[in-house]
Amino acid sequence: MFNKLKFRIQNEIIALLALIIITTVLTLYYNFTKKKINNDYKQIIENVYFKKTINHFFNKLEPRFKKISHKVEIGETLDSILENYLIDKKEVEVLKKKLSKKVNINKLKANQKINLTIDQSKNSIKEFIFQISNKERIVLTQDLENKIFNERVILTKLKKHIYYNENIILQSLYKSALEKEIPAGIIIEFARIYGFQVDFQRDIRKKDKFQIMYEVFVDEKKKIIETGNILFANLILSGEDNSLYYYDTQGSIGHYDKNGKSIQKALMKTPINGARLSSPFGMRKHPIDGFNKMHKGTDFAAPLGTPIMASGSGTIKKAGWCGGGGNCVVIKHNSTYQTIYAHMSKFAKSIRAGVRVKQGQIIGYVGSTGKSTGPHLHYEVLINGKRVNSQTLKLPSGKILKGDERKLFETKKIKLDVLKSEKIIGLN
């Protein structure tokens, strides 16, 4: 009896193991077959000839002229885009030859829109529209009989508007300006023109004020396409006015104070907006090395990604890795001045050695690369190769308008004051 029970249990175990093995084999086979079917299906769907056949089939069901709006994806070329719509290669070459006179067809930007109308009866382009800029687009219309493209350039008519805004600074200049819906480009320019004389962290106090009058250019839908000049600016610090006026006479273009003195100097006082002075020039205990050493620069703590500006015009000597300084940019301004910007998260577009940059131009963004305990900008100024304290540096004063230029400036200043007053009371 015992042997029979033992034999039955052994058979049940063997049967169970067999069932598990068979189930496992069948599951593996099913998964393999499913994966193979999916891969085969994917290959068919992604096959360029399959795409062309499907496009051709559906095109026959649609009207003769088909309008297409194509958004350029990363890596796409004009050839690959038009090939996908079954356009003949010879026709593509004719189109490219005509288009290349106006734009660089080898450098299509991601998300750029291309609009075209296709004659589906001949698989030919009837109309091709390429946006060159916010204000300009080129339209190529094909004479289908002679196989030539006629060109016309359409300019978007922009209307200039002048706005006046003012606000109390409670947290930061940037936030207070955004509350008034001032465009970001205007805010950055405002910070740049005051960057020669104001430390935005230490000089601005709660309940200080700003006033600004600036230009914007809008299209027919009243959408802001681009920003213009700041015509008037005033940063009221501790009750004291710091008015600036835009003067646009050739050779003296820029912002001047009420006495006709240009605010532009060799270098800006701070090359970053909204930052906190976290470590001044001088001896300090190094936060990473742990011993006292000379800090030959100025550190500005700021959120990751905050734009960093060139404090003066010049040529980039280096844009790359600087060891403990992480990603850094070195700018040579002239035979005397040189500046260094370290610990960047990344460089701005087109920033590389040999490139000429303008004062106030964005060259990179705040990071924490290299020997760093947190996001900040390490900024150095060198005079004849020697590092100096950028915050106590006395820089050459800007140009002072004299003679006839001063008279013209005074006239311009009065006109801007009148326009500002009209904007404030709502007359203009």
C-alpha positions in Angstrom: 0.0 0.0 0.0 2.8 2.3 0.9 4.7 1.6 -2.3 1.6 2.3 -4.4 1.2 5.7 -2.7 4.8 6.5 -3.2 4.6 5.5 -6.8 1.5 7.7 -7.4 3.2 10.7 -5.7 6.3 10.3 -8.0 4.1 10.1 -11.0 2.2 13.3 -10.0 5.5 15.2 -9.4 6.8 14.0 -12.8 3.6 15.1 -14.5 3.7 18.5 -12.8 7.4 19.0 -13.8 6.5 18.0 -17.4 3.6 20.4 -17.4 5.8 23.3 -16.1 8.4 22.5 -18.8 5.8 22.3 -21.6 4.2 25.6 -20.4 7.6 27.3 -20.2 8.5 26.1 -23.7 5.2 27.2 -25.2 5.5 30.7 -23.4 9.0 31.2 -24.8 7.9 30.1 -28.3 4.8 32.5 -28.1 7.0 35.4 -27.0 9.6 34.7 -29.6 6.9 34.5 -32.3 5.1 37.6 -31.1 8.4 39.6 -31.1 9.3 38.4 -34.6 5.8 39.3 -35.9 6.1 42.8 -34.3 9.6 43.3 -35.7 8.5 42.2 -39.2 5.4 44.5 -38.9 7.6 47.4 -37.8 10.1 46.8 -40.7 7.2 46.8 -43.2 5.7 50.0 -41.7 9.0 51.9 -41.7 10.0 50.7 -45.2 10.4 53.7 -47.4 8.8 52.0 -50.4 5.8 50.9 -48.3 5.4 54.5 -47.1 5.6 55.7 -50.7 3.0 53.1 -51.8 0.6 54.1 -49.0 1.1 57.8 -49.7 0.5 57.2 -53.4 -2.7 55.1 -52.7 -4.2 57.7 -50.4 -3.2 60.6 -52.6 -5.3 59.1 -55.4 -8.3 59.3 -53.1 -7.8 63.0 -52.3 -8.3 66.2 -54.4 -5.8 67.1 -57.1 -4.0 69.9 -55.1 -3.0 68.9 -51.6 -1.7 71.4 -49.0 1.0 70.2 -46.6 2.5 71.8 -43.6 5.7 70.0 -42.6 7.6 70.6 -39.4 11.3 69.8 -39.8 12.6 67.1 -37.5 16.2 66.7 -36.3 18.4 65.2 -39.0 15.9 65.8 -41.9 17.1 67.3 -45.2 15.1 69.0 -47.9 15.8 65.9 -50.1 14.5 63.5 -47.6 11.4 65.6 -46.9 10.4 66.0 -50.5 11.3 62.4 -51.4 8.7 61.3 -48.7 6.1 63.2 -50.7 7.1 61.4 -53.9 8.5 64.5 -55.6 10.8 63.7 -58.6 14.5 64.2 -57.9 15.1 66.4 -60.9 12.3 68.7 -59.7 13.9 68.8 -56.2 17.2 69.9 -57.7 15.6 72.7 -59.6 13.8 73.8 -56.5 17.0 73.7 -54.4 18.9 75.7 -56.9 16.3 78.5 -56.8 16.0 78.4 -53.0 19.7 78.3 -52.3 20.1 81.9 -53.6 18.2 83.1 -50.5 18.8 80.5 -47.8 21.3 77.9 -46.6 19.3 74.7 -47.6 22.0 72.5 -45.9 21.1 73.8 -42.4 17.4 73.3 -41.8 16.4 74.1 -38.2 14.4 71.7 -36.1 10.7 72.6 -35.9 11.0 75.0 -38.8 7.9 74.9 -41.0 7.7 74.2 -44.7 4.4 74.7 -46.5 3.9 73.3 -49.9 1.0 72.6 -52.3 1.4 69.4 -54.4 -0.3 68.6 -57.7 -1.1 64.9 -57.0 -2.0 64.2 -60.6 1.7 64.7 -61.5 3.4 64.5 -58.1 4.8 68.0 -58.7 5.2 71.0 -56.4 2.7 73.7 -57.3 3.8 76.1 -54.5 6.6 76.0 -51.9 6.8 78.4 -49.0 9.9 78.7 -46.8 10.0 81.0 -43.7 13.4 82.8 -43.8 12.8 84.8 -40.6 10.0 86.2 -38.5 9.6 89.1 -41.0 10.4 87.4 -44.3 9.3 84.3 -46.3 10.0 83.1 -49.8 7.3 81.7 -52.0 8.2 79.6 -55.1 5.4 78.9 -57.5 6.1 76.4 -60.3 5.1 76.8 -63.9 4.2 73.1 -64.4 4.5 73.3 -68.2 7.9 74.9 -68.4 9.2 73.3 -65.2 10.5 76.6 -63.7 9.9 78.2 -60.3 8.9 81.8 -60.1 10.0 83.5 -56.9 8.5 86.2 -54.7 9.5 87.4 -51.3 6.8 88.4 -48.8 7.7 90.7 -46.0 5.5 90.7 -42.9 4.4 94.3 -42.2 5.4 95.1 -38.6 3.9 98.0 -36.7 6.0 99.8 -34.0 4.4 100.3 -30.6 6.0 102.2 -27.7 5.1 101.1 -24.2 5.7 102.6 -20.8 5.8 100.6 -17.6 6.9 101.0 -14.0 6.8 98.9 -10.9 8.1 98.6 -7.3 10.8 96.0 -6.8 9.8 93.7 -4.0 11.9 90.6 -4.7 14.0 91.1 -7.9 14.0 93.4 -10.9 13.4 90.5 -13.2 10.3 89.3 -11.4 8.9 92.8 -11.0 9.4 93.4 -14.7 7.7 90.1 -15.7 4.7 91.1 -13.5 4.2 94.0 -16.0 4.5 91.6 -19.0 7.7 93.3 -20.2 9.4 91.1 -22.8 12.4 89.1 -21.6 14.7 90.6 -24.2 13.9 94.1 -22.9 14.5 93.0 -19.3 17.9 91.6 -20.3 18.8 94.8 -22.1 17.7 96.9 -19.1 20.0 94.9 -16.9 22.8 95.3 -19.4 22.7 99.1 -19.7 22.6 99.5 -15.9 25.2 96.7 -15.4 28.0 99.3 -15.8 27.1 101.2 -12.6 24.8 99.0 -10.6 25.4 95.7 -8.6 21.9 94.2 -8.9 22.4 92.2 -5.7 23.9 94.8 -3.3 22.6 98.1 -4.7 18.9 97.3 -5.1 16.8 97.3 -2.0 13.2 96.3 -1.3 10.7 98.9 -2.5 13.1 100.5 -5.0 11.4 101.3 -8.3 12.0 101.2 -12.0 10.5 103.0 -15.0 11.0 102.0 -18.6 9.7 103.1 -22.1 10.5 100.7 -24.9 9.7 99.7 -28.5 8.1 96.5 -29.7 7.2 95.4 -33.3 3.9 93.5 -33.8 2.4 91.8 -36.8 -1.2 92.1 -38.1 -2.4 89.7 -35.3 -0.8 92.0 -32.7 1.8 89.3 -31.8 5.1 90.7 -30.7 7.7 89.6 -33.4 10.7 91.5 -32.1 11.7 94.1 -29.6 13.3 97.4 -30.3 15.2 100.0 -28.2 14.8 101.1 -24.6 14.0 104.8 -25.2 14.0 105.8 -21.5 14.9 104.0 -18.3 15.1 105.0 -14.7 16.2 102.9 -11.8 15.2 104.7 -8.6 17.6 103.4 -5.8 16.9 104.6 -2.2 14.9 107.5 -3.7 17.6 108.7 -6.1 16.9 108.8 -9.9 19.3 107.2 -12.3 17.6 108.3 -15.6 19.0 107.2 -19.0 18.0 108.4 -22.4 18.5 106.6 -25.8 20.4 108.8 -28.3 20.6 107.5 -31.8 22.9 109.9 -33.8 25.4 108.0 -35.9 28.7 107.5 -34.1 27.2 108.2 -30.7 24.4 105.6 -30.5 23.7 104.5 -26.9 22.3 105.4 -23.5 23.3 108.6 -21.8 22.5 110.1 -18.4 20.7 113.5 -18.0 24.0 115.3 -18.4 24.9 113.7 -21.7 27.4 111.2 -20.3 27.5 107.7 -21.8 26.9 105.0 -19.3 29.0 102.5 -21.3 32.4 101.6 -19.8 35.1 99.2 -20.7 33.5 96.4 -18.5 30.2 95.9 -16.8 30.2 95.8 -13.0 28.3 92.5 -12.9 28.0 90.1 -15.9 24.9 88.4 -14.5 21.4 89.5 -13.4 19.7 88.5 -10.2 22.7 86.9 -8.6 24.0 87.0 -5.1 27.6 87.9 -4.3 28.5 84.7 -2.5 32.3 84.9 -2.2 34.3 88.1 -2.7 37.9 88.6 -3.9 40.5 87.8 -1.3 41.7 85.2 1.2 39.2 82.5 2.2 38.9 78.9 3.3 38.4 76.9 0.1 35.0 75.1 0.4 36.4 71.9 -1.3 40.2 71.9 -0.6 39.6 72.9 3.0 42.5 75.2 3.5 43.0 79.0 3.3 44.0 80.3 -0.2 43.7 83.4 -2.2 40.3 83.7 -4.1 41.3 85.6 -7.2 37.9 86.3 -8.4 34.3 87.0 -7.4 31.6 84.4 -7.0 27.9 85.1 -7.9 25.4 82.5 -6.7 22.5 82.1 -9.0 20.0 79.4 -10.1 21.1 76.8 -12.6 20.8 78.0 -16.2 20.9 81.8 -15.4 22.3 83.6 -18.5 25.9 85.0 -18.2 26.8 88.0 -20.2 30.1 89.2 -21.7 31.1 92.1 -19.4 32.8 93.8 -22.4 33.3 93.4 -26.1 36.2 91.3 -27.3 37.4 88.0 -28.7 37.0 84.6 -27.1 40.4 83.1 -26.4 38.9 79.9 -24.9 35.6 78.2 -24.5 36.1 74.7 -23.0 37.2 72.8 -19.9 39.4 74.6 -17.4 40.0 71.9 -14.8 38.8 73.1 -11.4 36.9 75.9 -13.2 34.8 73.4 -15.2 33.3 74.8 -18.4 34.8 78.3 -18.8 35.1 81.2 -21.2 38.1 83.5 -21.5 37.6 86.8 -23.3 40.4 89.2 -24.4 38.9 92.7 -24.6 42.0 94.6 -25.6 45.7 94.7 -24.9 44.9 95.5 -21.2 41.7 93.7 -20.1 40.8 90.1 -20.0 37.9 88.3 -18.2 37.2 84.7 -17.2 33.8 83.1 -16.5 33.9 79.6 -14.9 31.7 76.7 -13.7 29.2 77.1 -16.6 26.6 74.4 -17.2 26.9 75.0 -21.0 28.0 77.6 -23.5 25.7 79.8 -25.6 25.2 79.0 -29.3 28.2 79.7 -31.5 30.5 80.5 -28.5 34.0 79.2 -29.4 37.6 80.3 -29.6 38.1 83.1 -32.1 34.5 84.4 -32.1 34.0 88.2 -31.6 31.4 89.0 -28.9 29.6 92.2 -27.9 29.2 93.7 -24.5 26.1 92.2 -22.8 25.9 89.3 -25.2 25.0 86.0 -23.6 28.0 83.6 -23.6 26.8 80.8 -21.3 24.7 79.7 -18.4 25.3 79.2 -14.7 26.3 75.7 -13.6 28.3 73.8 -11.1 31.0 72.1 -13.2 34.5 71.6 -12.0 35.4 72.2 -8.3 32.1 73.6 -7.2 29.7 73.1 -4.3 26.6 74.6 -6.0 25.4 76.6 -9.0 27.4 79.9 -9.3 29.5 82.0 -11.6 33.2 82.5 -10.8 34.2 85.8 -12.5 37.7 87.1 -12.9 39.2 90.4 -14.3 42.8 90.5 -15.4 44.7 93.8 -16.1 47.9 93.1 -18.0 47.7 89.5 -16.9 47.2 90.3 -13.2 44.0 89.3 -11.4 42.2 92.2 -9.7 39.1 92.8 -7.6 36.3 93.4 -10.2 34.0 95.0 -7.6 36.5 97.8 -6.7 37.9 98.3 -10.1 37.8 101.9 -11.4 37.0 101.8 -15.1 37.3 104.5 -17.7 34.2 106.8 -18.0 32.1 106.8 -21.1 31.9 109.4 -23.7 30.5 112.9 -22.9 28.4 114.7 -25.6 29.6 118.2 -26.3 28.8 121.1 -28.7 26.2 120.4 -31.4 25.8 116.8 -30.3 24.9 118.0 -26.8 22.2 120.4 -28.2 20.7 117.6 -30.3 20.7 115.3 -27.2 18.9 117.9 -25.1 16.2 118.2 -27.8 15.9 114.4 -27.9 15.7 114.2 -24.1 12.8 116.8 -24.0 10.9 114.9 -26.6 11.3 111.6 -24.7 10.2 113.2 -21.5 7.1 114.6 -23.2 6.3 111.2 -24.8 6.8 109.5 -21.4 4.4 112.0 -19.7 1.8 111.3 -22.5 2.1 107.6 -22.0 1.7 107.9 -18.2 -1.6 109.9 -18.5 -2.8 107.9 -21.4 -2.8 110.5 -24.1 -0.5 108.6 -26.5 
